[in-house]
Amino acid sequence: MENRSESFELEDMRQQIQLLKAKLEKETIVSEKLIRQSTQDKVSYIDRKKKTVYVLIGFALVYCNVYFILMGYSWIFCVFTSCFLLVAWYFQRYNHRGISAQKIAAANLLDVSKALVRMNRLGVRWLYFGIPFALCWIAWFMVESYPKVGGEIICYGGMAGFILGAILGVSHLVSVRRKAKEAIRDIEEYTRMN
């Protein structure tokens, strides 16, 4: 009789262990779904920012070329400005390669994390090129603008636009890096738990 009682208790414990394992497996799936959703939200934010930059670069290409040509700036200055904007556009494409909200659903979270780390690293490296270029460009702009009719006002407007653009560019970089770091942190915490 005692043997049957122990057997019954043992069977009951096995069933409870099976139920606990099933609950834990469901919890892992929910946890992974939550991490993917959180990462997807953050990458969607980065995608929106990226698309905004594409629109701004397109607008700058058209506006700068039309304005500079109409105002009689040198053709080499127009070509130089256009080349920089095209390089900036290409760099954005290259920098965000492998990072999109659609890819999160199917991609391995570690691959997404690596792509985000790469994006952050390249974003900082862009500053090593972009800041010196922007300083040279604004100096060249001032040299070409000052002799024109209303050149002093154009220089003031150009400097105000330059400062505003620098502030917006740095805030863009900081916000995108912050979201990427949050997504990376979420993925790292999830992978540590599993």
WOJO-V558015 format. One record per residue. N is the residue number from 1. OMEGA is omega in whole degrees, 0 to 359 (999 if undefined). NEAR is the number of other C-alpha atoms within 12 Angstrom. Layout:
N,OMEGA,NEAR
N,OMEGA,NEAR
//
This chain:
1,180,7
2,180,8
3,179,9
4,179,10
5,178,11
6,178,12
7,178,13
8,179,14
9,179,14
10,178,14
11,178,14
12,179,14
13,178,14
14,178,14
15,179,14
16,177,14
17,178,14
18,177,14
19,179,14
20,177,14
21,179,14
22,178,14
23,180,14
24,178,15
25,177,15
26,180,14
27,178,16
28,179,18
29,179,16
30,180,15
31,179,21
32,178,27
33,179,20
34,179,19
35,178,32
36,180,32
37,179,24
38,179,27
39,180,39
40,177,34
41,181,24
42,179,34
43,175,38
44,176,26
45,179,26
46,177,35
47,179,28
48,178,21
49,180,27
50,180,32
51,176,19
52,179,19
53,177,29
54,179,24
55,180,18
56,178,22
57,177,29
58,177,20
59,181,19
60,178,26
61,182,26
62,185,19
63,183,20
64,181,29
65,179,27
66,181,19
67,183,21
68,179,27
69,179,18
70,181,14
71,175,22
72,175,20
73,181,27
74,182,21
75,180,19
76,176,18
77,178,27
78,180,29
79,180,19
80,179,24
81,180,33
82,179,26
83,179,21
84,180,24
85,177,31
86,176,23
87,179,22
88,178,29
89,180,27
90,180,20
91,177,25
92,179,30
93,181,22
94,183,19
95,183,28
96,180,36
97,179,23
98,181,27
99,174,39
100,183,32
101,181,25
102,183,18
103,183,22
104,184,31
105,184,23
106,187,18
107,173,20
108,183,20
109,178,32
110,177,25
111,178,21
112,179,37
113,179,36
114,179,25
115,178,29
116,177,36
117,179,31
118,180,24
119,179,35
120,181,31
121,180,21
122,178,24
123,177,31
124,178,21
125,179,16
126,180,26
127,179,21
128,177,14
129,188,18
130,182,24
131,178,20
132,178,13
133,182,22
134,178,28
135,176,19
136,182,19
137,182,27
138,177,30
139,179,19
140,178,23
141,180,34
142,181,25
143,181,20
144,185,27
145,189,29
146,181,22
147,183,17
148,176,20
149,184,13
150,185,14
151,181,20
152,179,18
153,178,16
154,179,25
155,178,24
156,178,18
157,178,20
158,179,27
159,178,23
160,177,15
161,178,19
162,180,24
163,178,18
164,178,14
165,178,22
166,179,21
167,179,14
168,179,18
169,180,28
170,179,20
171,175,15
172,181,22
173,181,28
174,182,19
175,179,23
176,178,32
177,180,29
178,179,23
179,179,30
180,179,38
181,177,28
182,179,27
183,179,38
184,180,33
185,178,25
186,181,29
187,180,35
188,178,23
189,179,18
190,182,25
191,176,18
192,180,10
193,184,13
194,999,14
//
